[in-house]
Amino acid sequence: MGYLNNSVVTVDAILTKKGRELLARGDGSFRITQFALSDDEVDYTLYNTAHPSGSAFFGEAIENMPLLEAFPDENQVMKYKLATLPRGTAKLPILEAGYASITLKQGASLTITPQTLNYLGATQAFETNGYTATIADVRLLSNFTGVGITSAESDRLNANTTLGTNVSKTVIGTSINITGTTVNTLYGSSATSLTSTVTLIGRDSGARITIPITITKTT
C-alpha cells in the first residue's frame, strides 16, 4: 500500500500472493488485523537546516520526493518500517545474529538466535514479541520454523507450506530453526550450491538484518 502523492489523501493498495490466496478462499480467512508503515523512499540527508528561505523550507526537498507505488515483493518494499522507541533513545537498535553469512550442507541444521543491541538500555537483548524471519526462496530449506513465540499468527506461519514453488516464507520466533534441502534436482546438472537470503526483523524495535545463505550439494 502506498500514498500516490503528498498533496491529496489517495491510497494505492494491492494484495500480496498470500493475501490473494486468502481472499480466494471465500471463507472469511482474509481479515486485515494489523498494518505497518515505512519510509523507504525518504532520504533524510536532504533535510537542509541552512535553507535560505527559513525553517519552513528545511524539509522541502524531502516533501517533493516521488513516492513508490505499491508492489508485493516483501524483499524489496517496506525495508525501513516505522517503529516507536522509548523517549530519549540515543542509538537506533541493531540486530546481531552471530553470522555474517550462513553455509550449510544438504540436510544440515542450524538455529539462529538473534539479539537486539541498543535496545531498552542494557537490561534486555531479546525482544518480547520475538522476530520475523523471511527466507527469499523457501525451496532451499526442508525446515524453516520459528520457536519461542506462541500466537495464532506464529502457528499459522510455521504450518504454512509452499508446495515446492519459488517463493518466500516468513516465520515468527525468538529463535529460527533451519535445515538445508535434500532435493538434488534443484541444483540442475552442474550447480553445486544454491544461494538465497534470510531477513530478520525485530517485531518490537523494527531493526533488521539480511544474511546470505548457501546450501551446498553433497554427493
C-alpha positions in Angstrom: 0.0 0.0 0.0 1.3 3.5 -0.7 0.2 7.1 -1.0 0.1 8.2 -4.6 1.3 11.7 -3.8 1.7 14.1 -0.9 -1.0 16.6 -1.8 -4.1 14.5 -1.6 -5.0 11.6 0.6 -5.2 8.9 -2.1 -4.0 5.4 -1.3 -2.9 2.7 -3.7 -3.4 -0.8 -2.1 -2.6 -4.2 -3.6 -2.7 -7.7 -2.2 0.4 -9.9 -1.8 0.3 -13.5 -3.1 -0.7 -14.7 0.3 -3.4 -12.1 0.5 -4.9 -13.1 -2.8 -4.8 -16.7 -1.7 -6.8 -16.0 1.5 -9.2 -13.8 -0.4 -9.8 -16.6 -3.0 -10.8 -19.0 -0.3 -14.0 -17.0 0.4 -14.3 -18.4 3.9 -13.6 -15.3 5.9 -10.0 -16.0 6.5 -8.9 -12.8 4.7 -9.1 -10.3 7.5 -6.7 -7.3 7.9 -5.9 -7.1 11.7 -2.6 -5.3 11.6 -0.6 -2.9 9.4 2.8 -1.3 9.3 4.2 1.9 8.0 7.6 2.5 6.3 9.6 5.4 4.8 11.6 3.6 2.2 11.5 6.5 -0.2 12.7 9.2 2.2 16.3 10.4 2.1 16.7 12.3 5.3 20.1 13.6 4.3 18.1 16.1 2.1 16.8 17.9 5.3 18.5 21.3 4.9 18.8 23.4 8.0 20.7 26.0 6.0 17.8 26.7 3.5 17.8 30.4 2.7 14.0 30.7 3.0 13.9 29.7 6.6 12.8 26.7 8.8 9.5 26.2 7.0 11.6 25.0 4.0 14.1 22.8 5.8 12.2 19.7 4.6 11.1 21.0 1.2 13.3 18.6 -0.8 12.0 15.6 1.2 8.4 16.6 0.8 8.8 16.9 -3.0 10.4 13.4 -3.4 8.5 10.9 -5.6 6.8 8.1 -3.8 6.9 4.4 -4.7 3.8 2.7 -6.0 2.7 -0.4 -4.1 4.2 -3.7 -5.2 4.0 -7.1 -3.4 7.7 -8.2 -3.2 8.4 -8.1 0.6 12.1 -8.4 -0.1 12.1 -5.0 -1.9 9.4 -3.0 -0.1 9.0 -1.8 3.5 12.6 -2.4 4.4 12.6 0.5 6.8 9.4 0.2 8.9 8.5 3.0 11.3 8.8 2.0 15.0 8.0 3.6 18.3 11.0 3.7 20.6 11.3 5.0 24.2 11.7 8.7 24.6 15.3 9.7 24.9 16.6 6.9 22.7 20.1 8.0 21.6 21.0 5.0 19.4 18.9 3.0 17.0 18.6 -0.7 17.8 20.5 -3.1 15.6 20.3 -6.8 15.2 23.1 -9.3 15.8 22.5 -12.8 14.5 26.1 -14.2 15.1 26.6 -14.8 11.4 27.7 -12.6 8.5 26.7 -15.4 6.2 25.5 -18.9 6.5 26.7 -22.0 4.6 25.1 -25.4 5.2 25.4 -28.8 3.6 22.3 -30.6 2.4 20.3 -31.9 5.3 22.4 -29.9 7.9 20.6 -27.9 10.5 21.3 -24.6 12.3 19.5 -22.5 14.9 19.6 -18.7 14.6 19.0 -16.8 17.8 19.0 -13.0 17.1 19.8 -10.4 19.7 18.9 -6.7 19.6 21.7 -4.3 20.6 21.0 -0.8 21.8 17.5 -2.0 22.9 16.0 -0.9 26.2 19.4 0.0 27.6 21.5 -2.9 28.8 18.6 -4.7 30.6 17.3 -6.7 27.6 18.7 -8.0 24.4 15.8 -10.2 23.3 12.6 -8.7 22.1 9.4 -9.6 23.9 7.4 -10.3 20.7 10.3 -12.0 19.0 11.5 -11.7 15.4 10.2 -12.3 12.0 12.4 -14.3 9.6 11.9 -14.4 5.9 13.7 -16.8 3.5 13.7 -15.4 0.0 13.5 -18.9 -1.6 12.0 -21.4 0.7 12.9 -24.3 -1.6 16.5 -24.1 -0.2 15.3 -25.4 3.2 13.5 -28.5 4.2 12.7 -27.0 7.6 12.2 -23.3 8.4 10.4 -22.7 11.6 10.3 -20.2 14.4 10.2 -21.2 18.1 9.7 -19.4 21.3 6.6 -17.3 20.4 3.1 -18.8 20.8 0.3 -17.0 18.9 -2.3 -17.7 16.2 -0.1 -15.8 13.7 3.1 -17.7 14.5 1.3 -21.0 14.5 -0.2 -20.2 11.0 3.1 -19.1 9.5 5.0 -22.1 10.9 2.4 -24.5 9.5 2.3 -22.9 6.0 3.8 -24.8 3.1 4.7 -23.7 -0.4 4.4 -27.0 -2.4 7.9 -26.6 -3.8 7.4 -23.2 -5.5 10.0 -20.5 -5.7 8.5 -18.1 -3.2 9.5 -16.6 0.2 8.3 -17.8 3.6 8.1 -15.9 6.8 8.0 -17.3 10.4 8.0 -15.8 13.9 10.0 -16.8 16.9 12.7 -15.9 19.3 14.9 -18.5 17.6 14.7 -19.7 14.0 15.5 -23.4 13.0 16.7 -24.0 9.5 17.6 -27.2 7.7 19.2 -27.4 4.2 17.2 -29.1 1.4 17.9 -32.6 0.4 16.3 -32.3 -3.1 19.1 -32.7 -5.6 17.0 -31.7 -8.6 17.1 -28.1 -7.5 20.8 -28.0 -8.4 20.3 -28.9 -12.0 23.0 -30.8 -13.9 26.0 -28.7 -12.9 25.4 -26.4 -9.9 27.0 -27.3 -6.6 25.3 -24.7 -4.4 22.1 -22.7 -4.1 22.0 -19.2 -2.6 19.3 -17.0 -1.1 18.9 -14.6 1.8 17.3 -14.7 5.3 16.0 -11.4 6.6 15.4 -10.9 10.3 13.3 -8.1 11.7 12.7 -7.2 15.4 9.0 -7.1 16.0 9.3 -4.5 18.7 12.3 -2.4 17.6 11.9 -2.6 13.8 15.7 -3.4 13.5 16.6 -5.6 10.6 19.4 -7.6 9.1 19.8 -9.6 5.9 22.1 -12.6 5.9 23.2 -14.5 2.7 22.6 -18.3 2.9 24.2 -21.0 0.8 23.2 -24.7 0.7 26.0 -26.8 -0.8 25.3 -30.1 -2.7 26.6 -33.3 -1.2 27.4 -36.3 -3.3 
